[in-house]
């Protein structure tokens, strides 16, 4: 039996304590008034130059320009509209683009000349380093529009189509705009500690859940090789119970409007007479409503917890070698897999896609699944390598590690496939309501957005493509660390743009959330592992797993001639 | 004594064959060839064959396919007859690259797979209408055949092979 050492327990508790302290600090230090938000913005402007108040004012003038243009074009057919856009944007240099922007803006909103020049400056700034090129330029307008939409959804804007005329006539709007913008930034800053905690919580919940799903798939497939690491996977899934408690509290607080992370929950979103009314979200009311959202979320959590509890309990009972019990666990696991496939997709809509309620992607559930699955396999490999080095896993040999690394490699490519499939279709079709998603990420989150693709695809491919490397523990750990960071960033880029927008960063709050859940993960996993026999000796496939040998590789430190 | 003399030892189980191959190698005899009805994992290593270099060729074939795809998309879509791709007529290969990724992927796989198979055929010296080389048709059904060249040690080999569980041992003149 494995002993959960005092040292490791202490580490877990210290991580959790540090995480809690840091999280409390990040909530405490978030700005509470507009004045504080203004001071932060001013400080940021000092740092980044163009990214201060100025660029935000510019956003609003661009908004008006965009709205006005919509009016002008409203009577034309769609095709004409597109042709116009195409013609104007064809083959242009940045200079030409700005000229064009200037022209059309002066045409429609002639009296906003000053702001227009700011817009031009802004455009020059953002386009200077662009690598995606023409397409992004073309989308610039959409991204501006998106800011406006998110803005209004967050519950503090009047800019809706019905107000356009009034708004455009409002030339003294400067002060109003600034005030309104400030309020928006304040809300984003208030969201930040919540989002920081939420990203890590979801990251660890997703990983734990997918470890459970992978374990279930092994049971359903009657897999032989993985029996030696069954208890590792079972131990990790113990974390589901722990994170679920925090998730439940978070869900209830969110439903009570303690935070404003989900824009569609804002007051008046479904009320046509309210200034926050949003027709698009109203059309999704049958799904996107707070009671339904909360009930669904609780059903997912409850389902996962109950399945985990029952399967783990029966799996320990199975140490007596009862084959009827084996079949019984098989049946329950099939039920879980079905429940999981549905609940995982819906979870990704409810908990992640709902943050950008205007945007939708039909393969989002798969994409989130791929992110968590590759992270889950990496975590299984990490825990297995650690426990094996402590001598706690007598049956695990190099071939088991090799298989886990193969899964890490394969699912990294699978993730890339889904990520790119989602990106390319949206890029190709170029429909404004869809491109906003990538335009915002490409403009405001360029570094994490691009770095994550490199970390999640290029690195794993280069590090793990060689068969010999896949069974070398330190190599797997090296590749795994990059994969885990990459997928954390992936989740970060899924959530942050919709909740904190341009006010993002990686600071004490983000780090603390991660440390807290890491500590909890360590505690949950190793305390559960210590409670059961590390070898599931009742499994009918135990021998198959014990003699598992991928014929191409050589097992270090043991006789290689025994098996083939 | 003819140097073209070989011993054919037949086995009817792949595990017995593997053990036999290891035993013969341990006695430092050269195994010319083993004929099997299906691939036996680890046999190449047991026979002392050099690791295959097919993976390396596959990598280069893949690179070739990728290059061909890049050239093809650039020439047909950008250079020779500029196309408006997805409403973004930039006429630049790089900024339209996402649209070409499926083509790049497919041609990489196509080149790697086909050229690898052709390379394998050439290295194995098999081509259409070639007469089969296997010395005993039973090796295409349920028997395994180990071929060992004889160098004045006929009896010694026979005795050794008899202890390895061979179901049949024949001395054959190879022409």
Interface residues (C-beta under 8 A of the other chain):
Chain A: X82 X86 X90 X91 X132 X133 X134 X135 X138 X420 X423 X424 X427 X428 X429 X430 X551 X561 X564
Chain B: X15 X18 X22 X41 X42 X45 X46 X84 X86 X87 X88 X89 X90 X91 X92 X94 X95 X98 X99 X101 X102
